[in-house]
Every structure is written in C-alpha cells, then in structure tokens.
Amino acid sequence: MTPELREEFFRLWFDVSQAGGAVGFMPPVTERQIRPAALERADSVTAGAVRMLAGYEGGRLAATAFLKPNDDYKSAHWATVILVMVDPALQGGGRGRQLIEETVAMARDAGLEALHLEVRGGTGTERFYEGSGFKEAGRLPGALRFGDDYRDNIQMWLPLA
C-alpha cells in the first residue's frame, strides 16, 4: 500500500461517493469526511486485516473490492465483501461484474466457502449482486440512517462450495 495507492484509493472513494454510490456516504460529501475512512481502510490492508483487489485502467486505480475475513474461528470459513467500487466515468461497461467475478475467484483461492455483503436499500444494488449469484439472506429495516433518510440494510450471501 504505497502513498500513491492510498491517495488513488481516497480519490476513487470520494468520486464514487459524490456520484451517489452506496459506499458508506451520501452525497454531497467532503474530502474531510472520506479521507479518515480511506486511511483507516488502507491501514487495514497494510496490516493484513483485509485483502484488497485493485483494478487499473489507463495506469490508474479504477476499481476496488475488499475481502474482510472473520476473526472468530467459528466463521473463519467465510468473509465479507466490502467497498466494491468502480470509477463513475467507467461504469456500465461490465467492469463491476468482472470485479465481482475476480473477488469471488480470490475468495475461492483463499479456501473460503461463502461470501457475505451488505447493500443499502433503495439503490437497486441488490439486483447487481443477484446477477452474480448472491441471494438476500435478511433485511434490517431502517438500520442505516443518513440524516433524516433511513434505509434498509440488506444482507446478501453467496455459497462458494
């Protein structure tokens, strides 16, 4: 995780958030909101707490996905997929689907048996993941709050075995 990659990751997260991507923030966002979260995520990659999949286009970071393993031995056979992002200028060309396919392959290579992810209700994102085989496993109504805007937290599951 070089200083340059840290900055590219921050910039990607900021751009995706500003474009309305459901990646932890609601637009409009400021750099001051996203930078601490980006640095924390980059530090977790450096520490080996999460695995990062990075996609490049034109020599720059254009997409990310992360696998967050479980610390508890009882659930060490599956991981959570977080921060799946594609540069807004590059969306719609199948890069997101390819990113998920690579993430699933990385999980299989790591010997994982299943993947979990959470999506924000009201964005339609669950349909994208359903297209890759994820199924809704549960829903927490109104569990996400952005000011006065409450959204469901949709839990999704993909068996790999």
N, C-alpha and C positions, 0 to 999 in steps of 0.2 A: 504494500500500500504506500506508494510514493506520494510526496507532497502534491505532485501534478495530478495524480489519480484522485486524491482527496478533493482537490478543487474541481475537477471534472465531475465527480460524483455529486458534490454540493450543487454545482450549476445544473446538472440534469434534474435533480430532485426539485430544485427551485422552479425550473422551466415546466416540468410536469405538473407541479402543484399550481402554478399560475394559470396553466391551461385547463385546470379543473380536474386533473387526475386524482383519483381516490387513493392517495398515498400518505394519508395522515394529516393533511391540512386542507383547509377550504380557502379558495381564493377570495379576495386578494391576500397574498402572503408577502411577508418582507424577508429580506435576507437574514435579518436578526432572528426571525422565528426558525428558519430552517437550518442555519449554519450549526448551532449546537447539536441538533439531532443528527446531522450529516457527520459531524466529527465523532460523535458517540458511536454511530454505526461503523465508521471507518476504523475506529479503535477496536471495536469488537471483532472485525475481520483480522486486524493485525494480531490481536490476542488469540486468534484461533477459535473464538466462541461462535462464529458464524462463517459459512463459506459463501463467497461471492462469485457469481457468474457475471462476467462483463462482456458486452457485445460492442464491437467497434465498427464504425463506418467512416470512411474518409479520414482515418487516422485519429479519430476522437471517440470518446465514450458515448455510445448512442443508446445503450440499454443495460439494465441490471436486473438481477434476481438474486435473492439470498436464501440459503438454507440454514435454519436455526435448529440445531439439534436439541433434544431434551436432556436435561441434566439428570433426571430421575431414571434409574436403571429400569424401572417398570415400563417406561415409554421410550427407551433408547432406540427402539426399532422403527420409529417414525420421526419425521422432522416437520417443521413449519416453514412454509414458503412465505417470504416477506419482500416487500418493496420491489414488486415486478413493475418495471418502468421502461418505456420506450420514448425516446425524444418525440415530442408532439409533431415536429416537422416531418417525421419519418413514419408516423402511424398510418395504418391502413394498407400496408404492403406485405403483410404476413410476418413481419419481424416479431411481433408479440407471440404468435403461435410458435414460431421457431424457438424463441426464448424459452417458452414453457416446455417444449419438447427437449431442449438441452438441459433444462432444470430437472426434468423427470429422469433423463439419462444419467445426470450427475448423481441423483439420489439412488438410482439403481446401482451405479458403480460403487457407491458408498455402502451398499448392502442394506439399504433401508427397505422396509416392507410397505410403507404408506406415507402419504404426504397430507398435510393439513394446511389450509389457508383461510383467511378471513377476508370478507369483502364488505364494503359499505353498501347498505341497501339504498335503493333509489337511483343507482347509477347504471344498472344493467350489466355490470361487470360479471355477475354470476353467469350470465349466458356465455360470455367469452370462455370462462373456465369449464363450464359444462361441455363446450365443444372440444375440450382436451380430456374429457372423461371424469372430471371432478363432479361429485354429487353433493347436493346440500345435505348436511348432516344435522343441522339445527339452526335456530334463529333466535337471537336475543333482541326482542322488540325495544326500540328506543334506547339501546345501550350506548350509542355514540351520540355525543352532543357537540355541536359547533354553534356556540352562541344560543340562539333560540331554535336552531334546526336540529331535530332529533332524527337519527337514522337507525335502522336495524343493523345489527352485527350478524352477518350470515357466515356460518361455519361450513366449510366445504372439505371434502375428503376424497382422496384418490388411493385405492389399494394398488400396490405395485407388484405384489406376489401373485 
